[in-house]
Amino acid sequence: MTPAPGASSGVGGDASARWLGHGVLLGVKLSLLLRFGSLALMADALGSAVLLLTGLSGLVLARWSDPRPDRDHPYGHTKVQAIASLAITVVLIWALLELLQAGLQPLWTGSGVRPWPTAGLLLLIPLALAQLALLGWHRLLAWSTVLVLLAMAVGPALPLPGLEPAVALLIAALVLRDRLATLRQQLPWLLDQIALAPEAIHQAAMDVPGVLNCHDIASRGVRGQQIFIDMHMVVDATDLPTAHRITELVEERLAAQFGPVRCTIHLEPREYASAAITFKGTHG
């Protein structure tokens, strides 16, 4: 996700160093790929390329994904990151389809793993350790270079034709799994999915003195960055200044509880009170 405005420079510096590390790993993998060739290493390099693109898009697009509104974008720019993530996923799927085509042919023909020179295998060892350090031992994608190393070192000695393309397809599946998990975090921005449970918003609003009823609540955005809330409200006031002050207190309560919010409150007379907190439709 895009860091909120005002994030510490230390965190940004750590992120820059991490993505620089991914760039170095990708460069070494591409060098080995050009020198020795390997479908498994190609899939591994593709995974590193996706990680690097994701990091670079976050760093480069941070200035354009500001949640604060302006004249041309009154709802902010938070969808920039989601659109970039969707574009990376489309490119990845295209590359994986090419890899799938290249990987299935050796499996059909039963060709084995080509022996790698010892120098190439020795270079894969520090690459595997570096990737585990960057991504963490708990992530499956961190073990992709280890899988390549095992396929290249053990494959030629085993009667397992097609081991290398099989490992390539396995790594490709891990890359796609990792990418889709990231995309699932971005899609709610594009689909305007609710940012907060309407019941939580209702409870916070009803806790403000003077609020008699709150209904038809909707929210979208990103918690911690910017949330847009719409609601209909009945307040215990007979004059506009008092009613306005109550709505200001509601917005202050919501901001204190949920972070930055922009709240649009439609005031209604008492006979318009409703028990319908939120909306219902074909999806629930």
Long-range contacts (C-beta under 8 A, 24 or more apart in sequence): 1-81, 1-185, 1-222, 1-225, 2-58, 2-61, 2-62, 2-65, 2-78, 2-80, 2-81, 2-225, 3-62, 4-67, 4-224, 4-225, 5-66, 5-67, 5-68, 12-59, 15-55, 15-58, 15-59, 16-59, 18-55, 18-134, 19-52, 19-55, 19-56, 19-59, 21-130, 21-134, 22-48, 22-51, 22-52, 22-55, 22-134, 23-52, 25-127, 25-130, 25-131, 25-134, 26-52, 28-123, 28-127, 29-127, 29-145, 32-120, 32-123, 32-124, 35-120, 36-116, 36-117, 36-120, 37-114, 38-114, 38-116, 38-148, 38-152, 38-164, 38-168, 39-99, 39-102, 39-103, 39-106, 39-164, 39-165, 39-168, 40-147, 40-148, 40-151, 40-152, 40-164, 40-165, 40-167, 40-168, 40-171, 41-148, 41-152, 42-99, 42-102, 42-168, 43-99, 43-103, 43-144, 43-167, 43-168, 43-169, 43-171, 43-172, 43-175, 44-144, 44-145, 44-147, 44-148, 44-171, 46-92, 46-95, 46-96, 46-99, 46-172, 46-175, 47-141, 47-144, 47-171, 47-174, 47-175, 47-178, 48-131, 50-88, 50-92, 50-175, 50-178, 50-179, 51-135, 51-141, 53-88, 54-85, 54-88, 54-182, 57-81, 57-84, 57-85, 57-88, 67-221, 67-222, 67-225, 67-226, 67-260, 68-226, 69-262, 75-228, 76-226, 78-189, 78-221, 78-222, 78-225, 78-226, 79-189, 79-190, 81-186, 81-189, 82-186, 82-187, 82-189, 82-190, 83-190, 85-182, 85-183, 85-186, 86-183, 86-186, 86-190, 88-179, 89-179, 89-180, 89-183, 92-175, 92-176, 92-179, 93-176, 96-172, 96-175, 96-176, 99-168, 99-169, 99-172, 100-169, 100-172, 102-165, 102-168, 103-165, 103-166, 103-168, 103-169, 103-172, 104-165, 104-169, 105-165, 106-162, 106-164, 106-165, 107-162, 107-165, 107-166, 110-161, 110-162, 111-161, 111-162, 112-155, 112-156, 112-160, 112-161, 112-162, 112-163, 112-164, 113-151, 113-152, 113-155, 113-156, 113-160, 113-163, 113-164, 114-156, 114-164, 115-156, 116-152, 116-153, 120-152, 121-149, 121-152, 121-153, 124-148, 124-149, 124-152, 125-149, 139-178, 140-174, 140-177, 140-178, 141-174, 141-175, 141-177, 141-178, 144-171, 144-174, 144-175, 147-171, 189-221, 189-222, 192-220, 193-220, 194-218, 194-219, 194-220, 195-219, 195-220, 195-221, 195-222, 195-223, 195-227, 195-228, 196-223, 196-227, 196-229, 196-258, 198-277, 198-278, 199-277, 200-258, 201-229, 201-231, 201-254, 201-258, 202-277, 204-250, 204-253, 204-254, 204-257, 204-258, 205-231, 205-233, 205-250, 205-253, 205-254, 207-253, 208-246, 208-249, 208-250, 208-253, 209-246, 209-249, 210-235, 210-236, 210-237, 210-242, 210-246, 210-249, 211-235, 211-236, 211-246, 211-250, 212-236, 212-270, 212-273, 213-270, 213-273, 213-274, 214-277, 215-273, 215-274, 215-275, 215-276, 215-277, 216-274, 216-276, 216-277, 216-278, 216-279, 217-277, 217-278, 218-278, 218-279, 223-258, 223-259, 224-259, 224-260, 225-259, 225-260, 226-260, 226-261, 226-262, 227-258, 227-259, 227-260, 227-261, 227-262, 228-261, 228-262, 228-264, 229-254, 229-261, 229-262, 229-263, 229-264, 230-263, 230-264, 230-266, 231-263, 231-264, 231-265, 231-266, 232-265, 232-266, 232-268, 232-272, 232-274, 233-265, 233-266, 233-267, 233-268, 234-267, 234-268, 234-269, 234-270, 234-272, 234-273, 235-267, 243-267
